[in-house]
Amino acid sequence: MKEHYEWLQTWSDEAERTDLPRVLLVGDSITGGYQQMVREALRGVCLVDYFCTSYAVDSAIYHTALRMFVTDSRYAAVHFNHGLHGKHMTGEVYKENVERLLEQISGCGAKVIAALTTQVLDGEGKPDASWEEKIAERNAAIEDIATRCGYAVNDLYAPSVSMPAEKRLGDGVHYQEAGYRVFADKVIAAVRQALGK
């Protein structure tokens, strides 16, 4: 099932270089919000690319496009953070599709870092009841997949819950620059650990 708007953004930094490990950030607009901070902070440590999209993880285009992207370069690590699209999916459908996507990534030799999905607030600044159960279900799926498959987990949910209002945007989903900095710092630390840096 498609949303009203669908988009796909990708970027490869200095694609011809092979002298540093290459890392891929996969996700939605939350990843899009912190990707530049991560790329700048890790300059000289690794080359950071990103693959951000609104397509849900159960869509054929997501699987096809990500497969093409992860096989086009040799990635040392991939940070996966995609849980805020595809509200139509049951927890089982989400889990099956994420597991397939992460198997595809790890099958290319990359270390997988699976992030927990961030909280969504309603118009009054309270947890959005229409999302809370889904996010809990999806985060449980990520933790189960990671445990069984030996992937690292990056908890972006906890800092989203404690994020003060001044670091958020009014839509209940996205963040000010200072909020994205909180997530970027956690992603940077997770990537450095995956690379042994």
BELTACOR-V878737 format. One record per residue. N is the residue number from 0. SS is DSSP state (H for helix, E for strand, - for the rest). PSI is psi in degrees with one decimal (* if undefined). OMEGA is omega in degrees with one decimal (999 if undefined). Layout:
n:N ss:SS psi:PSI omega:OMEGA
n:N ss:SS psi:PSI omega:OMEGA
//
This chain:
n:0 ss:- psi:130.2 omega:-178.2
n:1 ss:- psi:157.8 omega:173.7
n:2 ss:- psi:175.3 omega:-178.4
n:3 ss:- psi:-44.1 omega:175.1
n:4 ss:- psi:136.4 omega:173.6
n:5 ss:- psi:140.6 omega:-178.3
n:6 ss:- psi:157.7 omega:179.7
n:7 ss:E psi:122.7 omega:179.9
n:8 ss:E psi:132.1 omega:176.7
n:9 ss:E psi:156.7 omega:178.7
n:10 ss:E psi:136.4 omega:174.3
n:11 ss:- psi:119.4 omega:178.3
n:12 ss:- psi:126.6 omega:174.1
n:13 ss:- psi:60.9 omega:-169.8
n:14 ss:- psi:-22.5 omega:-177.7
n:15 ss:- psi:-13.8 omega:-174.5
n:16 ss:- psi:142.7 omega:177.4
n:17 ss:- psi:10.5 omega:-175.8
n:18 ss:- psi:-8.1 omega:177.5
n:19 ss:- psi:153.7 omega:175.1
n:20 ss:E psi:148.4 omega:-179.9
n:21 ss:E psi:137.3 omega:-177.2
n:22 ss:E psi:143.9 omega:179.1
n:23 ss:E psi:131.2 omega:172.2
n:24 ss:E psi:120.0 omega:179.8
n:25 ss:E psi:134.4 omega:177.6
n:26 ss:E psi:-157.1 omega:-178.3
n:27 ss:- psi:-147.3 omega:-176.6
n:28 ss:H psi:-21.7 omega:175.5
n:29 ss:H psi:-46.2 omega:174.3
n:30 ss:H psi:-41.6 omega:177.7
n:31 ss:H psi:-31.6 omega:-178.9
n:32 ss:H psi:-28.1 omega:-178.5
n:33 ss:H psi:-5.9 omega:-172.3
n:34 ss:H psi:-40.2 omega:-177.9
n:35 ss:H psi:-38.8 omega:178.1
n:36 ss:H psi:-40.6 omega:179.5
n:37 ss:H psi:-45.5 omega:-179.0
n:38 ss:H psi:-42.7 omega:-179.3
n:39 ss:H psi:-41.4 omega:-177.5
n:40 ss:H psi:-30.3 omega:-176.3
n:41 ss:- psi:6.7 omega:177.6
n:42 ss:- psi:129.3 omega:-177.6
n:43 ss:- psi:-17.4 omega:177.2
n:44 ss:- psi:-44.9 omega:179.1
n:45 ss:E psi:168.7 omega:175.8
n:46 ss:E psi:125.8 omega:-173.0
n:47 ss:E psi:120.8 omega:175.1
n:48 ss:E psi:166.5 omega:173.8
n:49 ss:E psi:153.4 omega:179.5
n:50 ss:E psi:102.6 omega:-177.0
n:51 ss:E psi:137.9 omega:-177.2
n:52 ss:E psi:155.6 omega:173.9
n:53 ss:- psi:-12.6 omega:-179.6
n:54 ss:- psi:139.3 omega:179.0
n:55 ss:- psi:155.6 omega:-175.5
n:56 ss:- psi:-11.3 omega:177.8
n:57 ss:- psi:4.8 omega:-178.8
n:58 ss:- psi:144.3 omega:-179.1
n:59 ss:H psi:-37.5 omega:-177.7
n:60 ss:H psi:-35.4 omega:178.2
n:61 ss:H psi:-50.7 omega:-177.7
n:62 ss:H psi:-43.0 omega:-179.1
n:63 ss:H psi:-48.7 omega:-177.0
n:64 ss:H psi:-42.0 omega:-179.3
n:65 ss:H psi:-39.6 omega:177.5
n:66 ss:H psi:-44.3 omega:179.0
n:67 ss:H psi:-40.4 omega:-176.8
n:68 ss:H psi:-46.5 omega:-175.8
n:69 ss:H psi:-18.8 omega:178.0
n:70 ss:H psi:-6.5 omega:-179.6
n:71 ss:H psi:-23.3 omega:177.1
n:72 ss:- psi:164.8 omega:177.9
n:73 ss:- psi:110.2 omega:-176.9
n:74 ss:- psi:131.9 omega:175.9
n:75 ss:- psi:-34.1 omega:-179.6
n:76 ss:E psi:149.4 omega:176.2
n:77 ss:E psi:126.6 omega:176.8
n:78 ss:E psi:118.5 omega:-174.6
n:79 ss:E psi:123.3 omega:-178.8
n:80 ss:E psi:85.7 omega:-175.7
n:81 ss:- psi:91.6 omega:179.9
n:82 ss:- psi:1.3 omega:-173.5
n:83 ss:- psi:20.8 omega:173.4
n:84 ss:- psi:162.5 omega:-179.7
n:85 ss:- psi:48.2 omega:-178.3
n:86 ss:- psi:-20.4 omega:-179.3
n:87 ss:- psi:-20.0 omega:-172.9
n:88 ss:- psi:140.4 omega:169.2
n:89 ss:- psi:165.0 omega:177.8
n:90 ss:H psi:-35.9 omega:-178.4
n:91 ss:H psi:-41.0 omega:179.1
n:92 ss:H psi:-42.9 omega:177.3
n:93 ss:H psi:-48.5 omega:-176.9
n:94 ss:H psi:-46.1 omega:-179.7
n:95 ss:H psi:-44.0 omega:-177.1
n:96 ss:H psi:-41.1 omega:177.6
n:97 ss:H psi:-40.4 omega:179.0
n:98 ss:H psi:-42.2 omega:177.4
n:99 ss:H psi:-43.4 omega:-179.7
n:100 ss:H psi:-43.6 omega:-178.6
n:101 ss:H psi:-33.4 omega:174.4
n:102 ss:H psi:-41.0 omega:178.7
n:103 ss:H psi:-42.6 omega:179.4
n:104 ss:H psi:-50.1 omega:-177.7
n:105 ss:H psi:-28.4 omega:177.7
n:106 ss:H psi:-19.0 omega:176.7
n:107 ss:- psi:2.7 omega:176.4
n:108 ss:- psi:2.6 omega:-179.0
n:109 ss:- psi:144.6 omega:169.7
n:110 ss:E psi:136.0 omega:-176.6
n:111 ss:E psi:130.9 omega:170.9
n:112 ss:E psi:116.2 omega:-177.5
n:113 ss:E psi:120.9 omega:-176.9
n:114 ss:E psi:147.7 omega:172.9
n:115 ss:- psi:141.1 omega:-175.6
n:116 ss:- psi:144.0 omega:-178.2
n:117 ss:- psi:158.3 omega:-178.0
n:118 ss:- psi:151.3 omega:174.0
n:119 ss:- psi:133.7 omega:178.1
n:120 ss:E psi:156.1 omega:176.7
n:121 ss:- psi:-173.6 omega:-177.1
n:122 ss:- psi:-14.8 omega:178.9
n:123 ss:- psi:7.3 omega:179.0
n:124 ss:- psi:17.6 omega:177.7
n:125 ss:- psi:159.5 omega:177.6
n:126 ss:E psi:130.5 omega:-178.3
n:127 ss:- psi:112.0 omega:-175.9
n:128 ss:H psi:-29.7 omega:-178.9
n:129 ss:H psi:-13.6 omega:-179.8
n:130 ss:H psi:-25.6 omega:-170.9
n:131 ss:H psi:-49.9 omega:-178.2
n:132 ss:H psi:-39.9 omega:-179.4
n:133 ss:H psi:-43.5 omega:-179.7
n:134 ss:H psi:-42.1 omega:177.8
n:135 ss:H psi:-41.9 omega:179.5
n:136 ss:H psi:-44.5 omega:-178.4
n:137 ss:H psi:-38.2 omega:177.8
n:138 ss:H psi:-36.0 omega:175.2
n:139 ss:H psi:-37.7 omega:178.4
n:140 ss:H psi:-44.8 omega:178.6
n:141 ss:H psi:-45.7 omega:-178.3
n:142 ss:H psi:-39.1 omega:179.4
n:143 ss:H psi:-45.7 omega:179.0
n:144 ss:H psi:-45.3 omega:-177.8
n:145 ss:H psi:-41.4 omega:179.5
n:146 ss:H psi:-46.8 omega:-177.4
n:147 ss:H psi:-33.5 omega:-173.4
n:148 ss:H psi:-4.0 omega:177.6
n:149 ss:- psi:27.4 omega:178.3
n:150 ss:- psi:153.3 omega:173.0
n:151 ss:E psi:150.1 omega:176.8
n:152 ss:E psi:134.4 omega:176.1
n:153 ss:E psi:112.4 omega:-175.3
n:154 ss:- psi:97.1 omega:174.5
n:155 ss:- psi:-8.4 omega:179.7
n:156 ss:H psi:-48.2 omega:-176.6
n:157 ss:H psi:-48.7 omega:178.0
n:158 ss:H psi:-24.5 omega:177.0
n:159 ss:H psi:-33.4 omega:179.2
n:160 ss:H psi:-37.7 omega:-178.1
n:161 ss:- psi:3.8 omega:-177.3
n:162 ss:- psi:123.5 omega:178.8
n:163 ss:- psi:154.8 omega:-175.1
n:164 ss:H psi:-34.3 omega:-177.2
n:165 ss:H psi:-12.4 omega:176.9
n:166 ss:H psi:3.6 omega:-179.6
n:167 ss:E psi:161.1 omega:167.8
n:168 ss:- psi:164.3 omega:-174.8
n:169 ss:- psi:-8.3 omega:-177.5
n:170 ss:- psi:-6.1 omega:177.9
n:171 ss:- psi:-4.4 omega:-176.6
n:172 ss:- psi:-44.2 omega:-171.4
n:173 ss:- psi:175.2 omega:-168.5
n:174 ss:E psi:156.7 omega:169.6
n:175 ss:- psi:170.0 omega:179.2
n:176 ss:H psi:-40.8 omega:-179.2
n:177 ss:H psi:-32.4 omega:177.0
n:178 ss:H psi:-43.8 omega:177.9
n:179 ss:H psi:-29.3 omega:177.7
n:180 ss:H psi:-37.6 omega:177.9
n:181 ss:H psi:-47.0 omega:179.5
n:182 ss:H psi:-41.7 omega:-179.8
n:183 ss:H psi:-43.1 omega:-179.5
n:184 ss:H psi:-38.6 omega:178.4
n:185 ss:H psi:-37.0 omega:178.2
n:186 ss:H psi:-42.6 omega:178.6
n:187 ss:H psi:-46.0 omega:-179.8
n:188 ss:H psi:-40.6 omega:-179.0
n:189 ss:H psi:-40.8 omega:179.5
n:190 ss:H psi:-44.3 omega:179.0
n:191 ss:H psi:-42.1 omega:179.0
n:192 ss:H psi:-41.7 omega:179.3
n:193 ss:H psi:-34.2 omega:-179.0
n:194 ss:H psi:-5.6 omega:-177.4
n:195 ss:- psi:31.7 omega:-177.6
n:196 ss:- psi:* omega:999
//
